[in-house]
Amino acid sequence: EIIVNSKGTLDKFIGDCIMALWNAPRRLKAHERAAIGAALDMQVRLVELHKEWLEEGIPPIRFRTGVNTDAVLVGNFGCEHRINYTVLGDGVNLASRLEAANKPFGTVALVAEST
């Protein structure tokens, strides 16, 4: 909900990852702020969920975010057997690497300088 409410597009779930994008398919002014705001709002919501889960005996979880701004390919990609609306490019890979870099740094969100 946080992604959609911030005008983001929920792309897909990849294992324990949520891939989302802003500024496509519809243009969005200040898409960088929207993406960073969503990342922070999700962390706030996670704290709320941890309180609820504690009462139910559910262990807490963590998640990390990588935000990058770059020109990427956006659209329907695939073949005759499978097609998917998504984004491709080095900028997407950098966002993924930023997300992963949070773990050794002990952080929950890293934002590229380009953003």
Beta strands, then each sheet from edge to edge (+ up, - down):
strand 1: 9-14
strand 2: 17-21
strand 3: 65-67
strand 4: 73-78
strand 5: 83-88
strand 6: 109-111
sheet 1: 1+ 2-
sheet 2: 3+ 6+
sheet 3: 4+ 5-
end
